[in-house]
Amino acid sequence: MRITDTSDTWWKNAVVYCLDVETFMDWNDDGVGDFAGLAQRLDHLQELGVTCLWLMPFYPTAEKDDGYDITDFYGVDPRLGHHGDVVEAIRTARDRGMRVIVDLVVNHTSDRHPWFRAARSSKDSPYRDYYVWRSDPPPDTSAEVVFPDQEDSIWELDERTCEYYLHRFYKHQPDLNVSNPAVRDEIAKVMGFWLELGLSGFRVDAVPFLLETAGIPQAEAARLPDPHAYLRDLRSFVGRRSGDGILLGEVNLPHEGQAEFFGGLAGDELTMQFDFIAMQKLYLSLARQDAAPLADALASRPPISPDCQWATFVRNHDELTLDKLSDDERDEVFTAFGPEESMQVYGRGLRRRLPPMVDGDPRRLRMIYSLLFSLPGTPVLFYGEEIGMGENLALDGRSAVRTPMQWTSARSGGFSRAAPSRLTAPVVEGPFSPEHVNVAVQRADPESMLAFMTRLVQRYRECPELGRAEFAVIDQPHRSVLAHRCTWGDGTLVAVHNLGPDACTVPLTLDGCDDEHRLVDLLQVGSTPLDRKGTASVALDGYGYRWLRVVGPASRRLV
Ligand code: NOJ
């Protein structure tokens, strides 16, 4: 084995699958998903080809923010199971070739966390400095709140001690003071604890807020250690404790800002970051049927170290945020994919899943997932995407996309045998209900979305250049088409996607190729010859997509 063996950087080729244990599978019929249910469904994920599970928060919670309001960082929400169940699920996942990462939510705690209870009991509490306080009345911070429908300030008065505490998110989520060395030690201990149970790292919540020193008087802030040094410490801590563990960070900032959170070219801070910019520009491209916004976003990514990676996605558990688009651009996306006010949230995002946004059109859906898996980076799926689940707009806010997984056409989609009134969330109704969209029916249908996704994942895993390659957009004349090339070692893959409904023929010229090469289709049968100048004509249907492996005389690729 070479020391550059790709398994060391497994995350560059991973297929990450995010799920909430609470809505995935209920095994004890109490209406709430649980670890025992997850363990039963790991085979489904293995068959799909998932290589890394991301478990959303499963800790004891005050249940006001879908588990992101934690009352005990070391515990397990008793509705979901206990530590033994967690360990069994991790162990079974690993047996099926899947690593597990979990949410690390340490920007804040619930206000019911014992640290905060102690902190607010007296200004002299040893836990007081675990949080950020100010005594003078705060200025207007309404423009800084993350959830403008619920909050109008990032400071809340604590009646008992007559000081204000910082909360970037909801007022029931006081921000931890990570400039306090005692808090840093607590966070490291929490990470160490979960890593010891066999995890492969963390999805780190709200990283820019975690590192910020807002609320700390300026003179004091200037004396604090560099917050990025702290992120570097966390990365090396994970490396020391787990060997190959990762930090996958939530950093919704412009690309230049994200570069800092990778630790610049040193690459010693976050291992991966979600590419929120490419995600938002992807939707703009889809709305306009013009590949340019997406291509420009990919080109604007800062260079990163080989020790880092982008994570790509089309949907996650939050609103589909469009906050980095201009007002006009956002309106274009709203018009195309969520024209009704009930589909929008916080004035900046959509609370829909992808399939209803494209009216369930299988051609568009497949093209979009093909595009996702071909983009440079590591794709992250949100549970239910593999079968084309829709949302339930009758639910509040972001809950619309957090409905139970749809396993069968039975009552409650086979998620639970409890009475529907006891379910943790109601299932989707209408054309995307379990009757029409479920795993069991799609497993038996070779033409289903699930069968398509499984093939796509399999091909992706056979193409290591996708996660590791040098990426370049190939010039071609069609506005609606994105043609790109990924080269790694002796492998080159060309991907061509048509974001528009009209069929077209795409002329491609590939440097370094000639008539001894051909383009072999990976998602369908067939191949296309190249001429002496390395030029080929590739036919694309409306919303068509093709992955083409460049095969030369010396190629030993299995195609
Ligand atoms: C980020 C999470 O993605 C979101 O779901 C949550 O509401 C906030 N952090 C606050 O905890």
Boltz pocket constraint, residues with backbone or C-beta under 6 A from the ligand:
constraints:
  - pocket:
      binder: B
      contacts: [[A, 65], [A, 68], [A, 69], [A, 169], [A, 173], [A, 205], [A, 206], [A, 250], [A, 317], [A, 318]]
      max_distance: 6.0
